[in-house]
Each structure stands twice: as C-alpha cells, then as structure tokens.
Amino acid sequence: MRSKKLAGNKINASTQKYLDIAEIKDDCVVLKDGTMRAVVLVSSINFALKSEDEQNAIISAYVSFLNFLEYPLQIVIQSRKLDIDGYINRLRKIEKEQVNELLRLQIVEYTNYVKELVEIGDIMTKRFYVVVPYNPLSDKQKSWFKRFMGLFSAASEVKLSQQNFVKRRHDLFQRVEHVLTGLGSMGVKSIVLDTASLIELYYNTYNLDVYSKEKLTDLNKLQVEE
C-alpha cells in the first residue's frame, strides 16, 4: 500500500535540484554558491613532433602562462567514442543520389567499412577544456562555515540582479581573455563555449549513457523550471 501511495504521488523534484549549476546564460555558468565559470575549448599540439627549439619555446611560454595566473584553473579531458552518425548519413544521402551503379556499390562498401572500423577499433575522440572560475569573494574572505553552507543554497537564493551579473561577467571574461592570450602564446588554438555549447556539454557529461541514443532537444524548445 505504501508503494502504491508513493507511486501515485507526483514527482516535483527536478534533477537540476541536485546539480551545482544554478543557470547557464550569456556564455557563462552560474553556480549555486554564487560563483561563475567560463569554459574554453582548447586544441592539442603534437609536442613530440616539434623541433628542440620549438619545444623549448612552448615550455617557456607555458611557464610564463602559469606564473601570471593569480587564480586556479581546471583542466578537463573528455574521451568519447567517435560519433560518425552525421558522416554516415551524408554518405547514405550521396548513395541514394548516385546514378552510376558501380559508384553506388562502392559508396555502400565504403560506408560499411567505416562503420566496422569504428566499432571494432573502438576509436575514441578527445576534447580538452579549460574552466576559468570567478568568485566575487575570495575563499580567504569567506569562513569555512559560509563556504560549506553555500553548497546547500537554493538556486533562487543566488540569482543575481542584472547589474551584478553584468559586472561579474565582465570580470570573469577579463580573466578569460588573459587565458586565451596565454594559450595562444603556446601555439594552442582556443575558443570560448557559448550558451548553447555549454548546455550541450553539460547534457553530454551528465547523461553519458543516453546521449548517443537520445540527442539534446532543440535549445529553442527547452523549458527551464523556475
């Protein structure tokens, strides 16, 4: 009877309640403790193929980059199975439009070869991210108790006024510009993730098992609970 009663109750709690993220807007992430994050997608370089002079230059630039930092950075590496669905769909479209039977059969064989290669070889793709934080009050200025209680603050309690948000976002992206400059000095290409890319990134991260089967809904149709 208890199980039936519980099963009949409407579930009002959202998964969002258990995440540290309060909201994502204007290309940055606002956490429930009031701090903010920007995420930078970073390319890789093949250090081993560089000449000795190039390697020394990269190391020197990296040391300089670390020395100018006055705040922590988080480096995240994600490994995912290579997604070739879009490529396969394009090949199948070309196959259907192909009037030459011999070429059509070759496209079919090539498509099957690529699919088997990825499945058997278990080919992975890696993406590199640098997370840039901004805390309007440094941890040194906050007591341990306040930092601990901040973890349990409801999202509604940390919603910022537009004026405060704009100011904090400006300070955050000043840091981001410095980080981009430092990465560029090492020959590393980087780009700041926009709002849509951030939502997709976190959806992929927190829904790893279903992401390959159930793609993210069109962002224009998403409804976020208040």
TORPA-4810 file (N, C-alpha, C, O; in nm, 3 decimals):
<nodes>
NODE_1_0.083_-0.120_0.000_0.000_0.000_0.000_0.086_0.125_0.000_0.056_0.224_-0.066_M
NODE_2_0.194_0.117_0.076_0.285_0.232_0.082_0.345_0.259_-0.055_0.357_0.374_-0.097_R
NODE_3_0.385_0.149_-0.125_0.446_0.164_-0.257_0.348_0.224_-0.355_0.384_0.310_-0.436_S
NODE_4_0.221_0.177_-0.348_0.121_0.231_-0.439_0.096_0.379_-0.413_0.077_0.459_-0.505_K
NODE_5_0.096_0.413_-0.285_0.073_0.552_-0.249_0.184_0.642_-0.299_0.161_0.750_-0.351_K
NODE_6_0.309_0.592_-0.281_0.424_0.669_-0.327_0.426_0.680_-0.478_0.461_0.784_-0.534_L
NODE_7_0.387_0.570_-0.544_0.389_0.570_-0.690_0.287_0.667_-0.745_0.304_0.722_-0.854_A
NODE_8_0.178_0.689_-0.669_0.074_0.778_-0.718_0.106_0.924_-0.698_0.043_1.010_-0.760_G
NODE_9_0.202_0.953_-0.611_0.238_1.093_-0.586_0.312_1.153_-0.705_0.393_1.085_-0.769_N
NODE_10_0.284_1.277_-0.735_0.352_1.346_-0.844_0.492_1.387_-0.800_0.511_1.445_-0.693_K
NODE_11_0.589_1.356_-0.883_0.727_1.389_-0.852_0.755_1.532_-0.898_0.754_1.562_-1.017_I
NODE_12_0.780_1.619_-0.801_0.802_1.760_-0.833_0.951_1.796_-0.841_0.988_1.896_-0.901_N
NODE_13_1.036_1.712_-0.779_1.178_1.744_-0.776_1.242_1.720_-0.911_1.222_1.616_-0.973_A
NODE_14_1.319_1.816_-0.957_1.390_1.804_-1.084_1.534_1.762_-1.059_1.589_1.788_-0.952_S
NODE_15_1.593_1.697_-1.160_1.735_1.658_-1.148_1.822_1.780_-1.126_1.927_1.772_-1.062_T
NODE_16_1.778_1.893_-1.179_1.854_2.018_-1.166_1.877_2.055_-1.020_1.973_2.124_-0.987_Q
NODE_17_1.788_2.007_-0.933_1.799_2.038_-0.791_1.928_1.982_-0.732_1.982_2.039_-0.636_K
NODE_18_1.978_1.872_-0.787_2.094_1.804_-0.730_2.225_1.844_-0.797_2.330_1.793_-0.760_Y
NODE_19_2.220_1.933_-0.894_2.342_1.980_-0.960_2.391_2.109_-0.896_2.315_2.181_-0.832_L
NODE_20_2.519_2.136_-0.915_2.578_2.259_-0.862_2.543_2.380_-0.947_2.566_2.494_-0.906_D
NODE_21_2.487_2.357_-1.065_2.460_2.466_-1.160_2.326_2.530_-1.129_2.224_2.462_-1.120_I
NODE_22_2.327_2.662_-1.113_2.202_2.736_-1.094_2.141_2.775_-1.228_2.021_2.758_-1.249_A
NODE_23_2.224_2.827_-1.319_2.175_2.864_-1.451_2.293_2.881_-1.546_2.407_2.900_-1.504_E
NODE_24_2.262_2.874_-1.674_2.361_2.897_-1.780_2.306_3.005_-1.871_2.200_2.988_-1.931_I
NODE_25_2.378_3.115_-1.882_2.332_3.223_-1.969_2.448_3.312_-2.008_2.548_3.321_-1.936_K
NODE_26_2.434_3.377_-2.121_2.535_3.473_-2.171_2.675_3.413_-2.170_2.771_3.479_-2.131_D
NODE_27_2.686_3.288_-2.214_2.814_3.220_-2.234_2.889_3.191_-2.104_3.011_3.173_-2.106_D
NODE_28_2.820_3.186_-1.991_2.885_3.151_-1.866_2.792_3.070_-1.777_2.670_3.071_-1.795_C
NODE_29_2.851_3.001_-1.681_2.777_2.914_-1.590_2.774_2.979_-1.452_2.878_3.016_-1.399_V
NODE_30_2.654_2.992_-1.396_2.639_3.045_-1.261_2.610_2.928_-1.168_2.513_2.854_-1.187_V
NODE_31_2.695_2.910_-1.067_2.677_2.801_-0.972_2.590_2.844_-0.855_2.564_2.963_-0.835_L
NODE_32_2.545_2.746_-0.778_2.454_2.774_-0.668_2.521_2.849_-0.553_2.452_2.908_-0.470_K
NODE_33_2.653_2.848_-0.547_2.721_2.923_-0.442_2.751_3.067_-0.485_2.817_3.141_-0.413_D
NODE_34_2.700_3.106_-0.603_2.717_3.243_-0.649_2.840_3.266_-0.735_2.855_3.374_-0.792_G
NODE_35_2.929_3.167_-0.746_3.047_3.181_-0.830_3.010_3.155_-0.975_2.902_3.104_-1.005_T
NODE_36_3.100_3.192_-1.067_3.073_3.180_-1.209_3.187_3.108_-1.278_3.300_3.107_-1.229_M
NODE_37_3.156_3.048_-1.393_3.254_2.975_-1.470_3.238_3.006_-1.619_3.127_3.026_-1.668_R
NODE_38_3.352_3.010_-1.689_3.354_3.011_-1.835_3.435_2.890_-1.878_3.531_2.852_-1.812_A
NODE_39_3.396_2.830_-1.989_3.464_2.709_-2.036_3.525_2.736_-2.173_3.459_2.787_-2.263_V
NODE_40_3.652_2.702_-2.186_3.726_2.725_-2.310_3.762_2.590_-2.372_3.824_2.506_-2.308_V
NODE_41_3.723_2.571_-2.498_3.762_2.451_-2.572_3.900_2.475_-2.632_3.923_2.575_-2.700_L
NODE_42_3.991_2.381_-2.607_4.132_2.400_-2.643_4.178_2.290_-2.736_4.143_2.173_-2.718_V
NODE_43_4.257_2.327_-2.836_4.313_2.229_-2.928_4.437_2.166_-2.865_4.489_2.215_-2.765_S
NODE_44_4.484_2.058_-2.926_4.606_1.992_-2.879_4.720_2.018_-2.977_4.696_2.057_-3.092_S
NODE_45_4.841_1.997_-2.933_4.958_2.005_-3.020_5.041_1.880_-3.001_5.047_1.824_-2.892_I
NODE_46_5.104_1.835_-3.108_5.190_1.716_-3.100_5.330_1.761_-3.061_5.413_1.795_-3.145_N
NODE_47_5.355_1.760_-2.931_5.481_1.811_-2.877_5.600_1.730_-2.927_5.707_1.786_-2.951_F
NODE_48_5.582_1.599_-2.944_5.693_1.511_-2.983_5.744_1.540_-3.124_5.860_1.514_-3.154_A
NODE_49_5.657_1.594_-3.210_5.697_1.621_-3.348_5.764_1.757_-3.365_5.812_1.790_-3.473_L
NODE_50_5.766_1.836_-3.258_5.829_1.968_-3.265_5.981_1.955_-3.256_6.034_1.860_-3.199_K
NODE_51_6.049_2.052_-3.315_6.195_2.055_-3.303_6.233_2.094_-3.160_6.148_2.138_-3.082_S
NODE_52_6.360_2.078_-3.126_6.404_2.110_-2.990_6.382_2.257_-2.957_6.340_2.291_-2.846_E
NODE_53_6.409_2.344_-3.053_6.387_2.488_-3.030_6.239_2.517_-3.008_6.203_2.597_-2.922_D
NODE_54_6.152_2.452_-3.088_6.008_2.474_-3.073_5.959_2.421_-2.938_5.875_2.484_-2.873_E
NODE_55_6.012_2.307_-2.896_5.973_2.251_-2.767_6.014_2.344_-2.653_5.936_2.366_-2.560_Q
NODE_56_6.134_2.397_-2.660_6.181_2.489_-2.556_6.097_2.616_-2.552_6.069_2.670_-2.445_N
NODE_57_6.055_2.663_-2.671_5.971_2.783_-2.677_5.834_2.757_-2.615_5.780_2.843_-2.546_A
NODE_58_5.780_2.638_-2.639_5.649_2.603_-2.583_5.659_2.591_-2.431_5.571_2.639_-2.359_I
NODE_59_5.764_2.527_-2.383_5.784_2.512_-2.239_5.799_2.648_-2.172_5.741_2.673_-2.066_I
NODE_60_5.878_2.736_-2.235_5.897_2.870_-2.179_5.765_2.947_-2.174_5.737_3.016_-2.076_S
NODE_61_5.685_2.936_-2.282_5.555_3.004_-2.284_5.461_2.947_-2.179_5.383_3.020_-2.119_A
NODE_62_5.469_2.816_-2.157_5.383_2.752_-2.056_5.420_2.797_-1.916_5.333_2.821_-1.833_Y
NODE_63_5.550_2.807_-1.890_5.596_2.855_-1.759_5.549_2.998_-1.735_5.502_3.030_-1.626_V
NODE_64_5.561_3.082_-1.836_5.516_3.221_-1.823_5.365_3.227_-1.800_5.316_3.309_-1.723_S
NODE_65_5.293_3.139_-1.869_5.148_3.133_-1.854_5.109_3.098_-1.710_5.019_3.159_-1.653_F
NODE_66_5.178_3.000_-1.651_5.149_2.960_-1.513_5.187_3.069_-1.414_5.118_3.090_-1.314_L
NODE_67_5.296_3.138_-1.441_5.344_3.239_-1.346_5.251_3.359_-1.336_5.245_3.423_-1.231_N
NODE_68_5.179_3.392_-1.444_5.095_3.511_-1.438_4.959_3.481_-1.375_4.883_3.573_-1.343_F
NODE_69_4.927_3.352_-1.356_4.796_3.317_-1.300_4.789_3.353_-1.153_4.880_3.323_-1.076_L
NODE_70_4.680_3.417_-1.113_4.655_3.451_-0.974_4.530_3.381_-0.921_4.480_3.414_-0.814_E
NODE_71_4.480_3.286_-0.997_4.359_3.214_-0.960_4.371_3.072_-1.017_4.448_3.049_-1.110_Y
NODE_72_4.296_2.979_-0.961_4.307_2.840_-1.009_4.237_2.820_-1.143_4.141_2.891_-1.175_P
NODE_73_4.286_2.725_-1.219_4.221_2.682_-1.343_4.196_2.532_-1.334_4.271_2.459_-1.269_L
NODE_74_4.092_2.488_-1.399_4.063_2.345_-1.405_4.080_2.298_-1.548_4.022_2.355_-1.640_Q
NODE_75_4.160_2.192_-1.566_4.180_2.133_-1.699_4.104_2.002_-1.704_4.124_1.913_-1.621_I
NODE_76_4.015_1.990_-1.802_3.929_1.872_-1.815_3.954_1.807_-1.951_3.955_1.874_-2.054_V
NODE_77_3.976_1.676_-1.949_3.994_1.598_-2.072_3.881_1.497_-2.080_3.865_1.414_-1.990_I
NODE_78_3.804_1.502_-2.186_3.694_1.407_-2.204_3.724_1.314_-2.321_3.759_1.359_-2.430_Q
NODE_79_3.711_1.185_-2.297_3.727_1.084_-2.401_3.590_1.026_-2.434_3.519_0.979_-2.345_S
NODE_80_3.555_1.030_-2.559_3.426_0.978_-2.602_3.445_0.892_-2.727_3.536_0.916_-2.807_R
NODE_81_3.358_0.793_-2.743_3.362_0.712_-2.864_3.329_0.800_-2.983_3.236_0.881_-2.978_K
NODE_82_3.405_0.784_-3.090_3.390_0.869_-3.208_3.249_0.857_-3.265_3.202_0.748_-3.296_L
NODE_83_3.181_0.971_-3.278_3.045_0.976_-3.332_3.052_1.006_-3.481_3.088_1.116_-3.521_D
NODE_84_3.016_0.907_-3.563_3.023_0.924_-3.708_2.883_0.922_-3.772_2.870_0.906_-3.893_I
NODE_85_2.780_0.939_-3.690_2.643_0.933_-3.743_2.620_1.036_-3.853_2.561_1.005_-3.956_D
NODE_86_2.666_1.158_-3.830_2.648_1.262_-3.931_2.718_1.229_-4.061_2.664_1.253_-4.169_G
NODE_87_2.840_1.174_-4.052_2.918_1.137_-4.171_2.850_1.023_-4.246_2.843_1.025_-4.369_Y
NODE_88_2.801_0.923_-4.171_2.733_0.809_-4.234_2.606_0.854_-4.304_2.575_0.806_-4.413_I
NODE_89_2.532_0.944_-4.242_2.409_0.993_-4.304_2.437_1.068_-4.434_2.361_1.058_-4.530_N
NODE_90_2.547_1.144_-4.436_2.583_1.214_-4.560_2.620_1.115_-4.670_2.585_1.135_-4.786_R
NODE_91_2.691_1.007_-4.634_2.727_0.905_-4.732_2.602_0.835_-4.787_2.594_0.808_-4.907_L
NODE_92_2.507_0.807_-4.701_2.383_0.742_-4.746_2.302_0.833_-4.837_2.237_0.786_-4.931_R
NODE_93_2.306_0.963_-4.809_2.237_1.057_-4.896_2.302_1.060_-5.034_2.232_1.063_-5.136_K
NODE_94_2.435_1.060_-5.038_2.507_1.058_-5.165_2.479_0.928_-5.240_2.466_0.926_-5.362_I
NODE_95_2.470_0.819_-5.163_2.440_0.689_-5.223_2.306_0.690_-5.295_2.295_0.639_-5.407_E
NODE_96_2.204_0.747_-5.233_2.071_0.750_-5.292_2.067_0.838_-5.416_1.989_0.814_-5.508_K
NODE_97_2.151_0.942_-5.418_2.151_1.035_-5.531_2.241_0.989_-5.646_2.240_1.049_-5.754_E
NODE_98_2.318_0.884_-5.622_2.414_0.837_-5.721_2.344_0.756_-5.831_2.273_0.660_-5.802_Q
NODE_99_2.364_0.796_-5.958_2.300_0.727_-6.071_2.388_0.617_-6.128_2.339_0.525_-6.193_V
NODE_100_2.519_0.626_-6.103_2.611_0.523_-6.150_2.608_0.406_-6.053_2.643_0.422_-5.936_N
NODE_101_2.567_0.289_-6.100_2.550_0.174_-6.012_2.682_0.129_-5.950_2.686_0.092_-5.833_E
NODE_102_2.790_0.133_-6.027_2.920_0.092_-5.975_2.965_0.184_-5.861_3.013_0.137_-5.758_L
NODE_103_2.951_0.315_-5.881_2.988_0.410_-5.778_2.898_0.395_-5.654_2.944_0.410_-5.541_L
NODE_104_2.771_0.365_-5.678_2.679_0.346_-5.566_2.721_0.228_-5.480_2.719_0.236_-5.357_R
NODE_105_2.760_0.117_-5.543_2.805_0.000_-5.468_2.934_0.028_-5.392_2.953_-0.020_-5.280_L
NODE_106_3.023_0.107_-5.453_3.148_0.143_-5.385_3.120_0.229_-5.262_3.187_0.215_-5.159_Q
NODE_107_3.021_0.319_-5.272_2.985_0.401_-5.157_2.928_0.314_-5.046_2.958_0.335_-4.928_I
NODE_108_2.845_0.215_-5.082_2.788_0.124_-4.983_2.899_0.047_-4.912_2.898_0.035_-4.789_V
NODE_109_2.995_-0.005_-4.987_3.106_-0.081_-4.927_3.192_0.008_-4.837_3.235_-0.033_-4.730_E
NODE_110_3.216_0.131_-4.882_3.296_0.223_-4.802_3.225_0.259_-4.672_3.287_0.267_-4.567_Y
NODE_111_3.093_0.281_-4.681_3.014_0.313_-4.561_3.022_0.200_-4.459_3.043_0.225_-4.341_T
NODE_112_3.004_0.077_-4.505_3.011_-0.038_-4.415_3.151_-0.053_-4.356_3.166_-0.091_-4.240_N
NODE_113_3.254_-0.024_-4.436_3.392_-0.034_-4.388_3.419_0.066_-4.276_3.481_0.031_-4.175_Y
NODE_114_3.373_0.189_-4.293_3.395_0.292_-4.192_3.323_0.255_-4.062_3.380_0.270_-3.954_V
NODE_115_3.199_0.206_-4.072_3.123_0.168_-3.954_3.192_0.054_-3.879_3.203_0.058_-3.756_K
NODE_116_3.238_-0.047_-3.951_3.305_-0.160_-3.887_3.438_-0.117_-3.825_3.476_-0.165_-3.718_E
NODE_117_3.509_-0.028_-3.893_3.638_0.019_-3.843_3.621_0.089_-3.708_3.699_0.065_-3.616_L
NODE_118_3.521_0.173_-3.696_3.498_0.247_-3.572_3.450_0.153_-3.461_3.492_0.166_-3.346_V
NODE_119_3.363_0.058_-3.496_3.309_-0.034_-3.396_3.413_-0.133_-3.346_3.425_-0.155_-3.226_E
NODE_120_3.488_-0.192_-3.437_3.588_-0.292_-3.399_3.708_-0.226_-3.332_3.758_-0.275_-3.231_I
NODE_121_3.753_-0.115_-3.389_3.871_-0.047_-3.335_3.842_0.033_-3.210_3.935_0.077_-3.142_G
NODE_122_3.713_0.052_-3.179_3.673_0.131_-3.062_3.748_0.264_-3.060_3.813_0.299_-2.962_D
NODE_123_3.738_0.337_-3.170_3.810_0.463_-3.187_3.749_0.570_-3.099_3.628_0.590_-3.097_I
NODE_124_3.836_0.640_-3.026_3.792_0.743_-2.932_3.835_0.880_-2.981_3.933_0.894_-3.055_M
NODE_125_3.761_0.980_-2.941_3.798_1.118_-2.967_3.815_1.190_-2.834_3.740_1.166_-2.739_T
NODE_126_3.912_1.278_-2.828_3.939_1.351_-2.704_3.912_1.500_-2.724_3.940_1.557_-2.830_K
NODE_127_3.858_1.561_-2.620_3.839_1.705_-2.619_3.898_1.762_-2.491_3.888_1.703_-2.384_R
NODE_128_3.960_1.879_-2.507_4.030_1.942_-2.395_3.962_2.074_-2.360_3.933_2.156_-2.447_F
NODE_129_3.937_2.092_-2.230_3.868_2.212_-2.184_3.948_2.276_-2.071_4.011_2.208_-1.991_Y
NODE_130_3.944_2.409_-2.067_3.998_2.484_-1.955_3.882_2.561_-1.892_3.816_2.641_-1.959_V
NODE_131_3.857_2.536_-1.764_3.748_2.602_-1.693_3.804_2.720_-1.615_3.891_2.704_-1.529_V
NODE_132_3.754_2.838_-1.645_3.801_2.961_-1.580_3.698_3.003_-1.475_3.583_3.029_-1.510_V
NODE_133_3.738_3.011_-1.347_3.642_3.046_-1.241_3.645_3.195_-1.208_3.742_3.266_-1.236_P
NODE_134_3.536_3.239_-1.148_3.534_3.374_-1.091_3.451_3.370_-0.963_3.336_3.328_-0.962_Y
NODE_135_3.512_3.415_-0.855_3.446_3.421_-0.726_3.450_3.566_-0.678_3.558_3.618_-0.651_N
NODE_136_3.336_3.634_-0.667_3.336_3.775_-0.625_3.395_3.794_-0.486_3.446_3.902_-0.455_P
NODE_137_3.388_3.692_-0.403_3.452_3.693_-0.272_3.551_3.578_-0.267_3.511_3.462_-0.278_L
NODE_138_3.677_3.608_-0.252_3.777_3.502_-0.248_3.753_3.411_-0.130_3.692_3.451_-0.030_S
NODE_139_3.803_3.288_-0.141_3.784_3.191_-0.033_3.848_3.238_0.096_3.806_3.199_0.205_D
NODE_140_3.950_3.322_0.085_4.017_3.371_0.206_3.925_3.467_0.283_3.937_3.481_0.405_K
NODE_141_3.833_3.532_0.211_3.744_3.628_0.274_3.619_3.562_0.331_3.543_3.625_0.403_Q
NODE_142_3.599_3.434_0.298_3.481_3.364_0.346_3.522_3.258_0.447_3.623_3.189_0.429_K
NODE_143_3.445_3.246_0.552_3.473_3.143_0.652_3.440_3.006_0.596_3.368_2.992_0.498_S
NODE_144_3.496_2.904_0.662_3.467_2.767_0.618_3.318_2.738_0.627_3.263_2.671_0.540_W
NODE_145_3.254_2.787_0.732_3.111_2.760_0.752_3.029_2.820_0.638_2.935_2.756_0.589_F
NODE_146_3.063_2.943_0.594_2.988_3.007_0.487_3.008_2.934_0.355_2.915_2.919_0.276_K
NODE_147_3.133_2.888_0.331_3.157_2.814_0.208_3.082_2.682_0.209_3.032_2.637_0.106_R
NODE_148_3.075_2.618_0.328_3.005_2.490_0.341_2.855_2.509_0.320_2.793_2.431_0.249_F
NODE_149_2.798_2.612_0.382_2.655_2.637_0.370_2.618_2.681_0.229_2.505_2.661_0.185_M
NODE_150_2.715_2.740_0.158_2.688_2.783_0.021_2.656_2.667_-0.072_2.588_2.685_-0.173_G
NODE_151_2.705_2.546_-0.037_2.677_2.430_-0.119_2.530_2.392_-0.116_2.481_2.327_-0.208_L
NODE_152_2.459_2.432_-0.009_2.319_2.394_0.006_2.223_2.508_-0.028_2.103_2.496_-0.005_F
NODE_153_2.276_2.617_-0.081_2.190_2.730_-0.115_2.102_2.693_-0.234_2.150_2.633_-0.330_S
NODE_154_1.978_2.729_-0.228_1.888_2.705_-0.339_1.922_2.798_-0.454_1.977_2.906_-0.434_A
NODE_155_1.889_2.754_-0.575_1.922_2.835_-0.693_1.857_2.971_-0.686_1.914_3.070_-0.731_A
NODE_156_1.736_2.977_-0.630_1.665_3.105_-0.623_1.737_3.205_-0.533_1.719_3.326_-0.549_S
NODE_157_1.817_3.155_-0.440_1.884_3.244_-0.345_2.007_3.310_-0.403_2.055_3.410_-0.350_E
NODE_158_2.060_3.254_-0.514_2.183_3.309_-0.570_2.158_3.380_-0.703_2.252_3.425_-0.768_V
NODE_159_2.032_3.390_-0.742_2.005_3.462_-0.866_2.047_3.606_-0.852_2.008_3.676_-0.759_K
NODE_160_2.128_3.650_-0.946_2.188_3.782_-0.937_2.101_3.885_-1.006_2.029_3.855_-1.101_L
NODE_161_2.109_4.007_-0.956_2.046_4.115_-1.029_2.121_4.134_-1.160_2.239_4.098_-1.170_S
NODE_162_2.055_4.188_-1.259_2.118_4.203_-1.390_2.244_4.289_-1.381_2.342_4.262_-1.450_Q
NODE_163_2.241_4.391_-1.297_2.357_4.479_-1.283_2.476_4.404_-1.225_2.588_4.417_-1.275_Q
NODE_164_2.454_4.325_-1.119_2.563_4.248_-1.060_2.613_4.141_-1.156_2.733_4.116_-1.165_N
NODE_165_2.519_4.079_-1.227_2.559_3.974_-1.322_2.649_4.031_-1.431_2.752_3.971_-1.464_F
NODE_166_2.611_4.145_-1.486_2.690_4.205_-1.594_2.830_4.240_-1.544_2.928_4.217_-1.615_V
NODE_167_2.840_4.294_-1.423_2.971_4.330_-1.369_3.057_4.206_-1.346_3.175_4.205_-1.382_K
NODE_168_2.999_4.104_-1.287_3.076_3.982_-1.259_3.115_3.911_-1.388_3.224_3.856_-1.399_R
NODE_169_3.025_3.913_-1.484_3.058_3.851_-1.613_3.173_3.925_-1.679_3.261_3.863_-1.739_R
NODE_170_3.173_4.058_-1.669_3.282_4.138_-1.725_3.415_4.100_-1.660_3.515_4.083_-1.730_H
NODE_171_3.417_4.086_-1.527_3.539_4.048_-1.457_3.583_3.907_-1.495_3.703_3.880_-1.511_D
NODE_172_3.485_3.818_-1.510_3.518_3.680_-1.549_3.583_3.677_-1.687_3.684_3.609_-1.706_L
NODE_173_3.526_3.749_-1.781_3.579_3.743_-1.917_3.708_3.823_-1.934_3.777_3.805_-2.034_F
NODE_174_3.741_3.909_-1.840_3.876_3.966_-1.840_3.978_3.857_-1.813_4.085_3.853_-1.874_Q
NODE_175_3.944_3.767_-1.719_4.030_3.653_-1.693_4.040_3.563_-1.816_4.147_3.514_-1.852_R
NODE_176_3.925_3.542_-1.880_3.922_3.456_-1.998_4.014_3.509_-2.107_4.085_3.433_-2.172_V
NODE_177_4.013_3.640_-2.128_4.099_3.700_-2.230_4.246_3.676_-2.198_4.326_3.648_-2.288_E
NODE_178_4.282_3.686_-2.071_4.420_3.659_-2.032_4.457_3.513_-2.058_4.567_3.483_-2.103_H
NODE_179_4.363_3.423_-2.029_4.387_3.281_-2.051_4.403_3.252_-2.201_4.492_3.177_-2.240_V
NODE_180_4.318_3.312_-2.284_4.327_3.292_-2.428_4.460_3.342_-2.483_4.520_3.281_-2.571_L
NODE_181_4.506_3.456_-2.429_4.635_3.510_-2.472_4.748_3.417_-2.434_4.839_3.392_-2.513_T
NODE_182_4.743_3.364_-2.310_4.846_3.271_-2.265_4.848_3.143_-2.346_4.956_3.092_-2.379_G
NODE_183_4.731_3.089_-2.378_4.723_2.968_-2.459_4.774_2.994_-2.601_4.841_2.909_-2.660_L
NODE_184_4.741_3.111_-2.654_4.787_3.145_-2.788_4.938_3.156_-2.797_4.996_3.127_-2.901_G
NODE_185_5.001_3.199_-2.688_5.147_3.211_-2.688_5.216_3.075_-2.699_5.333_3.068_-2.738_S
NODE_186_5.144_2.968_-2.666_5.199_2.832_-2.678_5.162_2.767_-2.811_5.196_2.652_-2.835_M
NODE_187_5.093_2.842_-2.896_5.052_2.786_-3.024_4.928_2.700_-3.014_4.899_2.620_-3.103_G
NODE_188_4.854_2.716_-2.904_4.732_2.637_-2.883_4.611_2.721_-2.923_4.596_2.834_-2.877_V
NODE_189_4.526_2.667_-3.009_4.404_2.736_-3.050_4.296_2.713_-2.946_4.287_2.604_-2.889_K
NODE_190_4.215_2.814_-2.921_4.112_2.803_-2.817_3.992_2.888_-2.853_4.004_2.987_-2.926_S
NODE_191_3.876_2.848_-2.802_3.752_2.922_-2.826_3.663_2.909_-2.703_3.656_2.802_-2.642_I
NODE_192_3.596_3.017_-2.668_3.507_3.017_-2.553_3.373_2.956_-2.593_3.315_2.995_-2.694_V
NODE_193_3.324_2.861_-2.515_3.196_2.798_-2.546_3.082_2.897_-2.521_3.079_2.965_-2.419_L
NODE_194_2.989_2.905_-2.617_2.873_2.992_-2.599_2.766_2.918_-2.518_2.787_2.804_-2.475_D
NODE_195_2.653_2.982_-2.497_2.548_2.925_-2.411_2.501_2.790_-2.462_2.489_2.695_-2.384_T
NODE_196_2.473_2.781_-2.593_2.425_2.655_-2.650_2.528_2.543_-2.634_2.493_2.430_-2.601_A
NODE_197_2.656_2.575_-2.656_2.762_2.475_-2.643_2.779_2.431_-2.498_2.808_2.314_-2.472_S
NODE_198_2.763_2.523_-2.404_2.772_2.489_-2.262_2.661_2.393_-2.221_2.685_2.295_-2.150_L
NODE_199_2.539_2.421_-2.267_2.426_2.333_-2.235_2.449_2.194_-2.292_2.423_2.094_-2.225_I
NODE_200_2.497_2.188_-2.415_2.523_2.059_-2.478_2.634_1.984_-2.404_2.626_1.863_-2.386_E
NODE_201_2.738_2.056_-2.363_2.849_1.995_-2.292_2.803_1.932_-2.161_2.836_1.817_-2.133_L
NODE_202_2.726_2.005_-2.082_2.681_1.953_-1.953_2.575_1.844_-1.971_2.568_1.752_-1.890_Y
NODE_203_2.494_1.855_-2.074_2.397_1.749_-2.103_2.471_1.620_-2.136_2.435_1.512_-2.088_Y
NODE_204_2.574_1.631_-2.218_2.655_1.515_-2.256_2.725_1.457_-2.133_2.732_1.335_-2.118_N
NODE_205_2.776_1.544_-2.047_2.851_1.498_-1.930_2.763_1.426_-1.829_2.802_1.322_-1.776_T
NODE_206_2.644_1.479_-1.802_2.556_1.422_-1.700_2.462_1.315_-1.755_2.393_1.249_-1.677_Y
NODE_207_2.458_1.297_-1.887_2.372_1.196_-1.948_2.453_1.110_-2.045_2.414_1.089_-2.160_N
NODE_208_2.565_1.062_-1.997_2.659_0.991_-2.083_2.598_0.865_-2.143_2.624_0.834_-2.259_L
NODE_209_2.519_0.792_-2.065_2.464_0.664_-2.112_2.358_0.681_-2.219_2.341_0.594_-2.303_D
NODE_210_2.286_0.793_-2.216_2.175_0.811_-2.310_2.206_0.911_-2.419_2.126_0.928_-2.512_V
NODE_211_2.319_0.979_-2.411_2.348_1.087_-2.506_2.356_1.035_-2.649_2.309_1.101_-2.742_Y
NODE_212_2.417_0.916_-2.668_2.432_0.862_-2.802_2.299_0.816_-2.861_2.285_0.807_-2.983_S
NODE_213_2.201_0.786_-2.774_2.071_0.736_-2.821_1.967_0.848_-2.827_1.881_0.849_-2.915_K
NODE_214_1.977_0.941_-2.733_1.877_1.049_-2.724_1.948_1.183_-2.726_2.002_1.227_-2.624_E
NODE_215_1.948_1.246_-2.841_2.017_1.373_-2.857_1.945_1.485_-2.783_1.826_1.475_-2.752_K
NODE_216_2.018_1.589_-2.756_1.963_1.704_-2.685_1.853_1.769_-2.767_1.865_1.787_-2.888_L
NODE_217_1.744_1.806_-2.698_1.633_1.874_-2.763_1.678_2.010_-2.817_1.772_2.071_-2.765_T
NODE_218_1.611_2.055_-2.921_1.639_2.188_-2.976_1.637_2.290_-2.862_1.539_2.300_-2.789_D
NODE_219_1.746_2.365_-2.848_1.760_2.457_-2.734_1.651_2.562_-2.733_1.615_2.613_-2.626_L
NODE_220_1.597_2.596_-2.848_1.490_2.696_-2.853_1.359_2.643_-2.794_1.268_2.720_-2.764_N
NODE_221_1.352_2.510_-2.779_1.229_2.450_-2.727_1.242_2.407_-2.582_1.147_2.355_-2.524_K
NODE_222_1.360_2.428_-2.524_1.381_2.387_-2.387_1.306_2.480_-2.291_1.295_2.600_-2.314_L
NODE_223_1.253_2.420_-2.183_1.188_2.496_-2.079_1.256_2.467_-1.947_1.264_2.351_-1.905_Q
NODE_224_1.305_2.571_-1.882_1.376_2.555_-1.757_1.284_2.591_-1.642_1.217_2.695_-1.645_V
NODE_225_1.279_2.505_-1.541_1.192_2.531_-1.426_1.242_2.650_-1.347_1.362_2.665_-1.326_E
NODE_226_1.152_2.732_-1.304_1.187_2.848_-1.221_1.202_2.805_-1.076_1.231_2.887_-0.990_E
</nodes>
